[in-house]
């Protein structure tokens, strides 16, 4: 019997298998899979099965012969609900930096970006958004001085959360840092060392810096600052346009120009 089976051509065996799978289920209950959800798959096709079924199915045929594939496809990603580390209550609002139920500061979640912290959509134009007001609201809940009598664990959370809110406020409140951050969210890094070789721009910046050094009163300095802020605004508009078009190379070039004008403004502020 064994020799006869071994000498049978494979084509005959596959023909026999196809015949078996075409028999109605009522006539061949032994061919049904142990789970009724997935369809029956012949063993020579089982490696190609990945239709979202659970990770393990067993197929039976020819009496005692069994075929098994332990990992047909990956399991769906499990979602875990965030709760307060102290009272285990579910957050009443997002972002979850502070628990309204037990008034405990939560650990930092770096998946929350700066725009989410301030409850605004991710856009470059923040005009009309009260960043300072929201910043003060957060500090009334997160400042380390407010948890001085609590556990060291929560003190550490407060220090980190408060510091991150400060960084978020400083980043979003300035055109240059906001532009750099928005590119970062898109996975685009800015080379801080790369400069611009535009001779016209460099000559302009040198001339302006000389004016700053020679300025003898606040009126002259404020005039220079006003001019630089206007130029910075123009390039900020250019960045917003490039970003909206997702022309990240142009956006990076604009940022390099913005950096020069921002530095002049900083020099003026220091001298004032």
C-alpha positions as CSV (number, residue, x, y, z in Angstrom):
1,X,0.0,0.0,0.0
2,X,2.8,2.4,0.9
3,X,4.7,1.7,-2.2
4,X,1.6,2.3,-4.3
5,X,1.1,5.7,-2.7
6,X,4.7,6.7,-3.2
7,X,4.5,5.8,-6.9
8,X,1.3,7.9,-7.5
9,X,2.1,11.0,-9.5
10,X,1.7,14.4,-7.7
11,X,-0.8,15.6,-10.3
12,X,-3.1,12.8,-9.4
13,X,-2.9,13.7,-5.8
14,X,-3.8,17.3,-6.4
15,X,-6.6,16.3,-8.7
16,X,-7.9,14.1,-5.8
17,X,-7.6,17.1,-3.4
18,X,-9.6,19.4,-5.7
19,X,-12.2,16.7,-6.0
20,X,-12.5,16.5,-2.2
21,X,-12.8,20.2,-1.7
22,X,-15.6,20.4,-4.3
23,X,-17.8,17.9,-2.3
24,X,-20.7,19.6,-0.5
25,X,-20.1,20.1,3.2
26,X,-23.0,17.9,4.2
27,X,-21.3,15.0,2.4
28,X,-17.9,15.6,3.8
29,X,-18.0,17.0,7.3
30,X,-14.5,15.9,8.0
31,X,-13.2,18.5,5.6
32,X,-14.6,21.4,7.4
33,X,-12.1,23.7,9.3
34,X,-12.3,23.6,13.1
35,X,-13.4,27.3,12.9
36,X,-16.4,28.1,10.6
37,X,-15.2,31.7,9.9
38,X,-12.4,31.2,7.4
39,X,-12.8,29.3,4.1
40,X,-11.2,25.9,3.6
41,X,-7.8,26.3,2.0
42,X,-5.9,23.4,0.5
43,X,-2.6,22.7,2.2
44,X,-0.5,23.7,-0.8
45,X,-2.1,27.2,-0.8
46,X,-2.1,27.8,2.9
47,X,1.1,29.8,2.9
48,X,-0.7,32.5,0.9
49,X,-3.6,32.9,3.3
50,X,-3.7,36.2,5.1
51,X,-7.2,37.6,5.1
52,X,-7.4,39.0,8.6
53,X,-8.4,35.8,10.4
54,X,-7.0,34.9,13.8
55,X,-3.5,33.7,13.9
56,X,-4.1,29.9,14.1
57,X,-6.3,27.6,12.1
58,X,-6.2,23.9,11.7
59,X,-7.3,22.0,8.6
60,X,-8.1,18.3,8.6
61,X,-8.4,15.9,5.7
62,X,-7.8,12.3,4.8
63,X,-8.7,11.1,8.2
64,X,-5.7,11.7,10.5
65,X,-3.6,14.0,8.3
66,X,-3.5,17.6,9.6
67,X,-2.0,20.8,8.2
68,X,-1.3,23.7,10.4
69,X,-0.1,27.3,9.9
70,X,0.5,29.0,13.3
71,X,0.9,32.5,12.1
72,X,-1.2,33.4,9.1
73,X,-1.2,37.1,9.6
74,X,-0.5,39.6,12.3
75,X,-3.1,40.4,15.0
76,X,-4.8,43.7,14.9
77,X,-3.1,46.4,16.9
78,X,-4.5,46.5,20.5
79,X,-5.6,49.9,21.8
80,X,-5.2,50.8,25.4
81,X,-7.2,53.4,27.1
82,X,-5.3,56.1,28.9
83,X,-6.1,56.5,32.6
84,X,-4.7,58.6,35.4
85,X,-1.7,57.0,37.1
86,X,-3.0,57.9,40.5
87,X,-6.8,57.5,40.5
88,X,-7.1,55.5,37.3
89,X,-9.9,57.8,36.1
90,X,-10.4,58.3,32.3
91,X,-9.3,61.7,31.1
92,X,-12.2,64.2,30.7
93,X,-10.4,66.2,28.0
94,X,-7.4,66.2,25.8
95,X,-4.5,66.6,26.0
96,X,-4.1,64.7,29.2
97,X,-1.4,66.6,31.1
98,X,-3.4,67.0,34.3
99,X,-6.1,64.9,35.9
100,X,-9.3,66.8,36.7
101,X,-10.5,64.1,39.1
102,X,-7.6,63.8,41.6
103,X,-5.7,66.9,40.4
104,X,-2.5,65.0,39.8
105,X,0.1,66.0,37.1
106,X,0.5,63.2,34.6
107,X,3.7,61.9,33.0
108,X,4.8,63.4,29.8
109,X,3.4,61.9,26.6
110,X,5.8,62.8,23.8
111,X,3.2,61.8,21.2
112,X,1.3,65.0,22.1
113,X,2.8,67.7,20.0
114,X,3.0,71.4,20.8
115,X,-0.1,72.4,18.8
116,X,-2.2,69.8,20.8
117,X,-0.9,71.3,24.1
118,X,-2.3,74.6,23.1
119,X,-5.5,73.1,21.7
120,X,-5.0,74.4,18.1
121,X,-4.7,72.8,14.7
122,X,-1.3,72.3,13.1
123,X,-1.0,75.4,11.0
124,X,1.7,78.1,10.7
125,X,-0.6,81.1,11.1
126,X,-1.3,81.4,14.9
127,X,-2.7,84.9,14.7
128,X,-5.8,85.2,16.9
129,X,-4.7,82.2,19.0
130,X,-4.2,83.2,22.7
131,X,-1.0,81.2,23.2
132,X,0.0,83.2,26.3
133,X,-3.4,82.7,28.0
134,X,-3.3,79.0,27.5
135,X,0.3,78.9,28.6
136,X,-0.7,80.6,31.9
137,X,-3.6,78.2,32.4
138,X,-1.3,75.2,32.1
139,X,1.3,76.7,34.5
140,X,-1.5,77.2,37.1
141,X,-1.9,73.4,37.0
142,X,1.6,72.1,36.2
143,X,4.1,74.4,37.9
144,X,6.4,72.5,40.2
145,X,5.8,74.9,43.1
146,X,2.2,73.7,43.2
147,X,3.2,70.1,44.0
148,X,5.9,70.8,46.6
149,X,4.0,68.8,49.3
150,X,3.3,65.8,47.0
151,X,5.4,62.7,46.2
152,X,8.7,62.9,44.4
153,X,7.2,61.1,41.5
154,X,4.6,63.8,40.9
155,X,7.2,66.5,41.5
156,X,9.2,65.0,38.6
157,X,6.2,64.8,36.4
158,X,5.4,68.5,37.2
159,X,8.9,69.6,36.4
160,X,9.0,67.8,33.1
161,X,5.4,68.8,32.0
162,X,6.0,72.5,33.0
163,X,9.3,72.6,31.1
164,X,7.7,71.1,28.0
165,X,4.8,73.6,28.1
166,X,7.4,76.5,28.4
167,X,9.3,75.1,25.4
168,X,6.1,74.7,23.4
169,X,5.1,78.3,24.1
170,X,8.5,79.7,23.1
171,X,8.5,77.6,20.0
172,X,5.1,78.4,18.7
173,X,5.2,82.1,19.6
174,X,8.1,82.9,17.3
175,X,7.8,82.6,13.5
176,X,11.3,81.1,13.0
177,X,11.1,78.4,15.7
178,X,7.5,77.6,14.7
179,X,8.5,77.1,11.1
180,X,11.4,74.8,12.1
181,X,9.1,72.8,14.4
182,X,6.5,72.3,11.7
183,X,9.1,70.9,9.3
184,X,10.3,68.7,12.2
185,X,6.8,67.3,12.6
186,X,7.0,66.3,8.9
187,X,10.3,64.6,9.4
188,X,12.3,67.3,7.7
189,X,15.4,68.4,9.6
190,X,17.1,71.8,9.2
191,X,20.9,71.9,9.0
192,X,21.8,74.7,11.5
193,X,25.3,75.1,10.1
194,X,24.2,75.6,6.5
195,X,24.4,79.2,5.3
196,X,23.2,81.2,2.3
197,X,25.6,82.2,-0.4
198,X,23.3,85.0,-1.7
199,X,25.7,88.0,-1.9
200,X,22.8,90.5,-2.0
201,X,21.3,89.2,1.2
202,X,24.7,89.0,3.0
203,X,25.5,92.6,2.0
204,X,22.1,93.7,3.3
205,X,22.6,92.0,6.6
206,X,26.1,93.4,7.1
207,X,24.7,96.9,6.4
208,X,21.9,96.5,8.9
209,X,24.3,95.3,11.6
210,X,26.4,98.3,11.1
211,X,23.4,100.5,11.6
212,X,22.6,98.6,14.8
213,X,26.1,99.2,16.1
214,X,26.0,102.9,15.2
215,X,22.5,103.5,16.6
216,X,22.7,105.8,19.6
217,X,19.1,105.9,20.8
218,X,16.1,103.7,21.2
219,X,14.2,105.5,18.5
220,X,16.8,104.4,15.8
221,X,16.9,100.9,17.2
222,X,13.1,100.6,17.2
223,X,13.0,101.8,13.6
224,X,15.5,99.1,12.6
225,X,13.6,96.4,14.5
226,X,10.3,97.5,12.8
227,X,12.0,97.1,9.4
228,X,13.4,93.7,10.2
229,X,10.0,92.5,11.6
230,X,8.4,93.5,8.3
231,X,10.9,91.6,6.3
232,X,10.6,88.6,8.6
233,X,6.8,88.7,8.2
234,X,7.2,88.7,4.4
235,X,9.4,85.6,4.5
236,X,7.1,84.0,7.0
237,X,4.3,84.3,4.5
238,X,6.6,82.7,1.9
239,X,7.2,79.8,4.3
240,X,3.5,79.3,4.9
241,X,2.9,79.2,1.1
242,X,5.8,76.7,0.6
243,X,4.6,74.5,3.4
244,X,1.1,74.5,2.2
245,X,2.4,73.3,-1.2
246,X,4.5,70.8,0.6
247,X,7.6,72.2,-1.1
248,X,9.9,71.4,1.8
249,X,13.1,72.3,0.0
250,X,11.8,75.8,-0.7
251,X,10.5,76.0,2.9
252,X,14.1,75.2,4.2
253,X,15.5,77.9,2.0
254,X,13.0,80.4,3.4
255,X,13.9,79.4,6.9
256,X,17.6,80.2,6.3
257,X,16.6,83.7,5.3
258,X,14.3,84.1,8.2
259,X,17.2,83.1,10.5
260,X,19.3,86.2,9.4
261,X,16.5,88.7,10.1
262,X,15.6,87.0,13.4
263,X,19.2,87.4,14.6
264,X,19.3,91.1,13.7
265,X,16.1,91.5,15.7
266,X,17.7,89.7,18.7
267,X,20.7,92.0,18.4
268,X,18.5,95.1,18.5
269,X,16.5,93.8,21.5
270,X,19.8,93.2,23.4
271,X,21.0,96.7,22.7
272,X,17.7,98.2,23.7
